[in-house]
Amino acid sequence: MKFPGGAPGPEDGCGENPKRVYGREEQFPPRAWATWPATGQWIEAQEYLRDQQEYERKHAAGDKDAKPPKRDVKLDTLAAC
């Protein structure tokens, strides 16, 4: 989320602490799995940022047919990181 005067970017936490919640090592998924759902969102944010940069480049060059990408506040926040 974006808050006025707040630092850009998401919270660092990935939810619950697997060791605390699930106990024994064989009971919880590898730590990489805890962040796996966010990976697709980061890729989406990078593509969103590339689309914005491409639009700005075309707009600055005077391309009248350039259309801005659809605004997405969630991706704005992730792309700012």
Buried (B, 14 or more C-beta within 10 A) or exposed (E): EEEEEEEEEBEEEEEEEBEEEEEEEEEBEEEEEBEEEEEEEBEBBEEBBEBBEEBEEBEEEEEEEBEEBEEEEBBBBBBEE
